[in-house]
C-alpha cells in the first residue's frame, strides 16, 4: 500500500515537472518579446548576464512605433474589419444554422451539401478566381473586399448547426404552439441558449480576421488601407535591425486578441465539446 | 365571372380529391419501401395543393414555411454563393485555360498540367510541402494529445496552463515569428549564444535555423509549438466525453496507466483523432505565412529549399499573372487534400465496421 502511495506521489511530481517545462516553452517567447520591447537595440541580445527589465526601460519604443509608421491607421483599419466581419459572421451563420437545424423545408439537404462540400476546400485553392471576381466588382484595394471574403464562411454555419441540433426540438415546438413566429423563437430562445457556440465562433473569427495576412496582402495595396499585420511586416522588412521597436509593435498587435480570448475562453472548451468540433 | 371561377374551383377540388384517394390506395398496396416513401411524398404535396385551392389563397402553408426558412438562410447563402461557390467552380475551369487576367481566355486542355511535370520550382514546392506535412502532423498530434491527457487530470492551476497553451495559437504570425527569428538569430540570437557558450559549438558549426536544409525543421518545430494548444482543446473535449466508469472498471481489473490509455483512451478517442488528423493535414497543406515569415527574404521571397505550394500559387498568379497555370498548381493542392481526407474517411469507416 505504501509503495502505491509513493508511486502516486512520484507520478504527480513527474506531471508537474512536465507541465512546468511545457508552460516555460509556451510562455518564454512572449516574455522575451515583452522584455526586448523595452530594451535598446544593443541590449536586446545580451544574455550574459540576462536582465528581464533593463535598468533604464525604454518605454519610448511603445510611443515611437506610432510615429515611425502610420500605426494608428493600421490599428483602426484592422479594428473596423475585425468587428464588422465578426458581427456579420455571427449573425448570418446563426441565422442560417437555425433554419438548417430546426426548420423543415424543400431542398434543405441539397443546400446544406453545398456548405459541407466546401468545408474541406482550402481557401488558397480558389483565392485567385475570387480575386478576379472581386476586381470585376470593383472591390480591389477596398476594405469591403476583406469583409466579403471573411464574413460568410461554411465553417460558421456548420459549427452553429451542430450546436443547435443538440437543443431539443420540443422547445421550439412548445414555442410554436404558443404562437411565436420563427424569428421570435430564434431571437428569444435559440440565441441566448447558444452562448458557448457563439463565443467559440467569435474567438475563431476575431482571431482569424485580426491575424490574417494573405488576404489583406492580395487585396489591400495602398498604404492607408493596410492592416496591422501588413503594416508590421512592412516595418520589419524596412527597419530589420530596430529590434526594440519591432518587438513593441508586435506586443501591441497581440493585445486585442489576447483580451478577446481571455474574456471568452470559459465558454471555449464547452463550445468545442458541444458543437461536434471534436469530430 | 365569379360563378365560373367557383365551378372551376370545385372541379379542381374534385380532381385533386380523386387523385388523392388514388394515391392513398396505391400507397396501401405498394410493397417496396422506397416506392412507398415516394407516394407518401406525393400525397402530402397533393394535400397541400388541395388546401391551397380550398382556402383560395395564393400560397400554401408549406410554401410559406419554405419562404421563412429561406429568409433565414439567404443572408449567409448569397454571400457564400458569390464569394465561395462561384470562385470554386471558376477555379476548376481556370486550370484548363490560359489567361493573364485582361486578354481573352484560351482553352489549353491539359497543357498546364503537362507543364507542371517539367517545373523544378513546382517540384521543390510540392516536396517541401509534403515533408512539412509528414513532420508536422504526427508531432502535433502526439504533443497535443499528451498535453490534453495531462491537463485533463486534477492538477493545480490547470486553468492557467490551458490558457497558456492556447496563447501561441491566438498570437499573430507576424508578431510571433519576429520573436522566433530573433531568438534563433544565427549570429546574435540567445539560442545560438547558449549553444556557443555552454555547449561549445564552434562558431562555424552554429545552426543556420532559417536557411538551407534546417529551414523545414524549424518550420515544423514552430508549427508544433504554435498549433498544439488548439488541437489540445479538441482532444480535451474528446476526453471529457469518455465515461469515468470505464476507467473505474479498468482500475478494478488492475489495469495500469499504460493499459488504460491503450484499451480505453485511445480507442474512445478514435473519432477525435480522425478529426484532428484531417484538420491538421488540411492546415499543413495550406502553409504559406509560416514559410514566408520564417524563411523569406526581405520582401518575402522564398528559395527552392523553403518554397511551398501556396507560395507558388501566389507567385504565379499575382506576380507573373499566369492565372491558368497558378490554378493548375491549386488543383494539385486540392487533390492532395481531398486524397488525404478520403483515405482518412475510409480508415475511419473500416474501424467502425
Interface residues (C-beta under 8 A of the other chain):
Chain A: X11 X12 X15 X16 X18 X19 X22 X23 X25 X26 X27 X29 X30 X32 X33 X36 X44 X45 X47 X48 X50 X91 X92 X93 X95 X96 X98 X99 X100 X103 X104 X105 X106 X108 X111 X114 X115 X118 X120 X121 X122 X123 X124 X125 X126 X127 X128 X129 X130 X131 X132 X133 X134 X148 X149 X151 X152 X153 X154 X156 X157 X182 X186 X203 X207 X210 X211 X213 X214 X218 X228 X229 X232 X233 X236 X237 X240 X243 X246 X247 X249 X250 X251 X253 X254 X257 X258 X261 X262 X265 X268 X269 X272 X273 X277 X278 X279
Chain B: X62 X65 X66 X68 X69 X70 X72 X73 X75 X76 X77 X79 X80 X82 X83 X84 X85 X86 X87 X88 X90 X91 X94 X101 X147 X150 X151 X153 X155 X156 X161 X162 X163 X164 X165 X166 X167 X168 X169 X170 X171 X172 X173 X174 X175 X176 X178 X179 X180 X182 X183 X185 X188 X189 X190 X193 X194 X197 X225 X229 X233 X234 X235 X236 X237 X238 X240 X241 X257 X271 X272 X273 X274 X275 X276 X278 X282 X285 X286 X288 X289 X293 X298 X299 X300 X310 X313 X314 X317 X318 X323 X326 X327 X330 X331 X333 X334 X337 X338 X341
